[in-house]
Amino acid sequence: MSKIRTQTGSYSYAKYQLKRALLENAVEDNYTSKDREEALEFFGGCAFCGSTPAPRNDHLIPVFECGDRVRNNIVPACQPCDDSKGKKGYREWMQTSRSSRSLKKFRKLSDAEIEARIKLIEKWQSGYKPKTEAELFGKNYDKYLGILRRMDKLCAEAKKLTDGIKARRNATGSVENTSVSQKKGEPSKADEIRQFVLKNYIFPSRKRGAKTVTINAGDVHDQMRFVNRLPNVCQVLGGDKLQKLANVGKPVRKGPPQGSATTFTYEL
């Protein structure tokens, strides 16, 4: 995968979107309102924490892994759980997440309560197994792979084109007959991350009277629905500008240099 410039302007994101569109239109889709009513009754609300309301429908096995939109693969979810879980598997997220919206921190669930919710989900999911991509597309599997290969080739050609533009920009400081990607006055992606962190982590924690707040880079990345932007998120979370805006000191950083498990703890 190539380095991402923006979420929707990257070639890897374009390839992701094409593959997802192919899978979304190929998987089984027979989820009904009755299925949702039965799920809400079974779980008593959100499948992950049990709270209400639970307005969202969450795939236990995501579409990108050939998860069908069927009764045994869809569960009701509240907004905080759905946003915090992001693209993680539900067991991994429920058992290990330490974000401010995790089951342990946000919902105050014990390990035993979390395991009980997992058993409920497993019971609901029982008997369901998604097809492989080869099984899903059957005799058209080679055509499916061919489409993805052609997309790879197109993206490689497009990247070569834009790399040339970047080289000319670096050489001359400007590019003739092109428009800038960020209009004057629009916030940068880094600014968007800073504002998101302030609004969803720093200010709420300070309002609750918390002395510290720990922010997981992977959670921010997933909640903002980024693709391959963890280095950018980590750079912002450890940067001086966020510290000035939040009126905090340098955070304590733990985990890998730039990964989904990297955490930043700020004294408030």
Backbone torsions as a table, in degrees:
resi	resn	phi	psi	omega
1	MET	NA	140.3	179.5
2	SER	-83.3	161.8	179.8
3	LYS	-63.0	137.1	-177.1
4	ILE	-85.9	134.7	172.8
5	ARG	-93.8	-54.0	172.8
6	THR	-137.1	164.1	-176.3
7	GLN	-59.6	-51.3	-173.6
8	THR	-91.7	-9.0	-178.8
9	GLY	-102.6	11.7	-176.5
10	SER	-98.9	155.8	179.3
11	TYR	-74.9	-36.6	177.3
12	SER	-64.4	-35.2	177.5
13	TYR	-68.6	-37.2	177.5
14	ALA	-62.1	-42.2	178.5
15	LYS	-66.3	-39.5	177.6
16	TYR	-60.9	-44.9	-178.3
17	GLN	-64.7	-40.2	178.8
18	LEU	-64.2	-47.3	180.0
19	LYS	-62.4	-41.7	179.0
20	ARG	-62.8	-41.4	179.6
21	ALA	-62.6	-41.6	177.8
22	LEU	-61.7	-45.4	-178.9
23	LEU	-68.5	-41.5	-179.7
24	GLU	-59.5	-34.9	-178.7
25	ASN	-86.9	-6.8	-179.5
26	ALA	-105.3	-28.2	-177.8
27	VAL	-70.4	162.0	178.2
28	GLU	-68.7	141.4	-177.8
29	ASP	-140.2	91.9	179.3
30	ASN	-137.4	24.7	-179.7
31	TYR	-70.1	132.4	-174.8
32	THR	-120.1	168.6	176.9
33	SER	-64.3	-32.3	176.9
34	LYS	-65.6	-39.9	176.6
35	ASP	-58.2	-43.0	-179.6
36	ARG	-66.5	-42.1	178.6
37	GLU	-60.4	-42.7	179.1
38	GLU	-66.9	-36.4	178.7
39	ALA	-66.8	-42.3	178.9
40	LEU	-62.7	-39.0	178.1
41	GLU	-68.5	-40.3	-178.2
42	PHE	-65.5	-44.8	-175.9
43	PHE	-91.0	-15.2	-177.7
44	GLY	73.4	18.9	-177.8
45	GLY	135.8	-135.4	178.9
46	CYS	-62.8	131.3	-179.1
47	ALA	-61.9	-29.7	-173.4
48	PHE	-86.5	-36.4	-176.8
49	CYS	-125.2	-13.7	178.7
50	GLY	85.6	-0.7	-176.2
51	SER	-81.7	162.9	173.9
52	THR	-126.7	152.1	0.2
53	PRO	-76.5	163.7	177.4
54	ALA	-131.0	76.0	-169.9
55	PRO	-77.3	-12.8	-174.1
56	ARG	-101.2	156.8	173.5
57	ASN	-110.4	123.4	-176.5
58	ASP	-114.8	132.9	174.4
59	HIS	-74.4	126.4	173.7
60	LEU	-69.9	-44.7	169.8
61	ILE	-108.6	116.9	-172.3
62	PRO	-65.9	158.5	178.5
63	VAL	-56.0	-37.3	-177.1
64	PHE	-65.1	-15.9	175.3
65	GLU	-109.7	25.2	177.3
66	CYS	72.0	23.2	177.3
67	GLY	-70.4	127.4	-178.7
68	ASP	-81.0	158.6	174.1
69	ARG	-93.6	75.1	-177.0
70	VAL	-131.6	166.3	-173.2
71	ARG	-50.1	-49.8	-173.5
72	ASN	-75.4	-7.6	-177.9
73	ASN	-114.0	2.7	-179.4
74	ILE	-120.9	131.9	177.0
75	VAL	-131.6	151.5	175.7
76	PRO	-71.8	146.5	-178.6
77	ALA	-143.5	145.5	172.4
78	CYS	-81.1	163.6	-177.4
79	GLN	-63.3	-46.4	-179.1
80	PRO	-59.3	-42.8	-179.7
81	CYS	-67.3	-44.4	-177.9
82	ASP	-63.2	-42.3	180.0
83	ASP	-67.2	-41.3	-177.6
84	SER	-71.3	-39.3	-179.4
85	LYS	-65.2	-41.1	179.2
86	GLY	55.0	-124.9	-176.9
87	LYS	-98.9	5.6	-179.3
88	LYS	-73.9	153.2	170.3
89	GLY	-64.5	145.6	-172.1
90	TYR	-64.3	-36.5	179.9
91	ARG	-64.9	-47.5	179.9
92	GLU	-57.9	-47.7	-177.7
93	TRP	-65.9	-46.7	-176.3
94	MET	-63.3	-36.6	-174.5
95	GLN	-87.7	-29.4	-169.9
96	THR	-118.5	-16.8	-175.1
97	SER	-63.8	136.3	177.1
98	ARG	-123.2	20.6	-179.8
99	SER	-71.2	170.2	-178.7
100	SER	-66.0	-16.6	178.2
101	ARG	-111.3	20.7	178.1
102	SER	-73.6	165.8	179.7
103	LEU	-62.9	-34.6	-178.5
104	LYS	-75.4	-41.9	-175.5
105	LYS	-86.7	-45.4	-174.5
106	PHE	-82.7	-41.9	-177.9
107	ARG	-98.4	-9.5	178.7
108	LYS	60.2	35.5	178.2
109	LEU	-83.5	142.8	177.0
110	SER	-81.3	168.6	177.1
111	ASP	-58.4	-40.3	-179.6
112	ALA	-65.2	-41.1	179.4
113	GLU	-66.5	-38.1	178.2
114	ILE	-65.1	-43.4	179.4
115	GLU	-64.6	-34.1	177.7
116	ALA	-66.5	-38.6	177.7
117	ARG	-67.4	-37.5	178.2
118	ILE	-63.0	-41.7	178.8
119	LYS	-63.3	-37.2	176.7
120	LEU	-62.4	-44.9	-179.9
121	ILE	-63.6	-43.0	179.2
122	GLU	-62.1	-37.3	177.4
123	LYS	-64.4	-42.7	178.3
124	TRP	-64.5	-38.1	-176.3
125	GLN	-81.6	-10.9	-172.4
126	SER	-51.0	131.1	177.6
127	GLY	90.0	-11.0	-178.5
128	TYR	-89.8	133.6	175.5
129	LYS	-144.3	121.6	-179.2
130	PRO	-71.9	157.3	175.0
131	LYS	-75.7	159.3	169.1
132	THR	-78.6	167.4	177.7
133	GLU	-59.8	-39.3	179.6
134	ALA	-63.8	-41.4	178.5
135	GLU	-68.4	-37.6	-177.0
136	LEU	-64.8	-44.1	-176.5
137	PHE	-93.0	-14.1	174.6
138	GLY	54.8	-128.4	-177.5
139	LYS	-65.9	-13.6	178.4
140	ASN	-96.4	10.5	-176.7
141	TYR	-60.9	-41.2	179.2
142	ASP	-63.9	-36.9	177.2
143	LYS	-64.8	-41.0	177.3
144	TYR	-59.4	-48.1	178.9
145	LEU	-64.5	-35.5	178.6
146	GLY	-63.8	-39.2	177.5
147	ILE	-62.7	-43.6	179.6
148	LEU	-65.5	-38.6	178.3
149	ARG	-66.0	-40.5	178.1
150	ARG	-64.6	-36.0	176.8
151	MET	-65.2	-40.9	176.7
152	ASP	-58.9	-43.1	-178.8
153	LYS	-66.0	-43.4	178.6
154	LEU	-62.2	-42.4	-179.8
155	CYS	-66.7	-36.4	177.1
156	ALA	-64.2	-41.7	178.0
157	GLU	-65.3	-41.8	179.9
158	ALA	-65.2	-39.6	178.9
159	LYS	-64.3	-40.4	178.1
160	LYS	-61.0	-41.0	178.6
161	LEU	-62.2	-50.1	-176.6
162	THR	-73.0	-28.2	174.4
163	ASP	-62.4	-36.0	176.7
164	GLY	-65.2	-39.1	177.5
165	ILE	-63.7	-42.5	179.9
166	LYS	-63.9	-38.5	180.0
167	ALA	-63.7	-41.3	178.2
168	ARG	-67.6	-36.4	178.6
169	ARG	-63.4	-44.2	179.9
170	ASN	-64.9	-31.4	-177.6
171	ALA	-79.7	-36.1	-173.8
172	THR	-111.1	-16.5	-178.2
173	GLY	85.6	-2.4	178.3
174	SER	-158.0	166.6	178.3
175	VAL	-127.4	126.3	-178.1
176	GLU	-71.8	142.2	171.8
177	ASN	58.2	31.5	173.8
178	THR	-131.2	154.3	178.0
179	SER	-97.9	147.6	-179.9
180	VAL	-69.9	149.6	-176.5
181	SER	-75.6	-22.4	179.2
182	GLN	-122.2	116.3	-178.5
183	LYS	-70.4	151.6	-179.8
184	LYS	-59.5	131.6	178.7
185	GLY	94.0	-15.0	178.5
186	GLU	-79.3	144.5	179.0
187	PRO	-70.5	145.9	175.9
188	SER	-76.7	168.1	177.3
189	LYS	-62.7	-36.5	177.7
190	ALA	-63.2	-40.2	177.9
191	ASP	-63.9	-38.7	178.4
192	GLU	-62.2	-41.0	178.8
193	ILE	-65.1	-44.1	179.6
194	ARG	-59.3	-46.9	-178.6
195	GLN	-64.5	-37.2	178.1
196	PHE	-63.6	-45.4	-179.1
197	VAL	-65.0	-43.1	178.3
198	LEU	-60.9	-47.3	-175.3
199	LYS	-70.0	-37.6	-171.4
200	ASN	-102.2	-14.2	-177.4
201	TYR	-126.1	-59.6	-172.1
202	ILE	-65.9	-56.9	-175.7
203	PHE	-63.1	-45.8	178.5
204	PRO	-62.0	-38.9	179.5
205	SER	-65.5	-41.8	178.9
206	ARG	-65.7	-37.9	179.7
207	LYS	-65.4	-34.7	178.9
208	ARG	-76.3	-9.2	-179.4
209	GLY	86.8	15.4	179.9
210	ALA	-67.3	145.3	179.3
211	LYS	-85.1	-28.4	178.4
212	THR	-139.1	162.5	172.0
213	VAL	-140.1	131.6	177.8
214	THR	-107.6	126.4	-176.8
215	ILE	-116.1	125.9	178.4
216	ASN	-91.7	124.0	-176.9
217	ALA	-59.3	-38.2	-179.8
218	GLY	-64.3	-36.4	178.8
219	ASP	-66.4	-44.7	178.2
220	VAL	-60.8	-44.8	-180.0
221	HIS	-57.6	-46.1	-178.5
222	ASP	-71.6	-41.3	-177.9
223	GLN	-64.9	-31.7	177.5
224	MET	-87.9	3.6	175.9
225	ARG	55.9	43.1	176.2
226	PHE	-82.3	164.6	172.0
227	VAL	-129.7	118.3	177.3
228	ASN	56.5	41.0	178.1
229	ARG	-117.5	21.3	-179.3
230	LEU	-58.4	-39.7	177.0
231	PRO	-58.4	-38.6	179.5
232	ASN	-66.8	-42.8	179.9
233	VAL	-63.0	-45.2	-179.6
234	CYS	-64.5	-37.8	179.3
235	GLN	-63.5	-41.4	179.4
236	VAL	-68.0	-44.7	-177.1
237	LEU	-64.2	-28.2	179.0
238	GLY	-99.0	4.7	-173.1
239	GLY	-85.7	157.0	-178.8
240	ASP	-66.2	-35.9	-174.8
241	LYS	-63.8	-41.5	177.3
242	LEU	-64.5	-38.5	179.8
243	GLN	-62.2	-39.4	179.3
244	LYS	-68.6	-44.2	-179.5
245	LEU	-64.3	-36.9	-177.3
246	ALA	-88.9	-8.9	-177.0
247	ASN	57.7	50.6	178.3
248	VAL	-129.9	164.3	177.0
249	GLY	-85.1	-174.5	179.8
250	LYS	-64.4	130.9	-176.5
251	PRO	-76.4	158.5	171.7
252	VAL	-85.5	120.2	-174.6
253	ARG	-103.8	132.4	179.1
254	LYS	-133.7	154.9	177.6
255	GLY	98.1	-166.6	-179.2
256	PRO	-65.8	161.7	-177.9
257	PRO	-55.9	-45.3	-178.4
258	GLN	-147.6	77.6	-176.7
259	GLY	-138.2	174.8	-178.8
260	SER	-68.8	-20.7	180.0
261	ALA	-95.8	2.2	179.0
262	THR	-70.3	129.5	-179.5
263	THR	-120.9	153.4	179.6
264	PHE	-130.9	119.4	179.4
265	THR	-108.4	122.8	-177.4
266	TYR	-111.5	139.4	171.9
267	GLU	-86.3	126.4	-176.9
268	LEU	-96.0	NA	NA
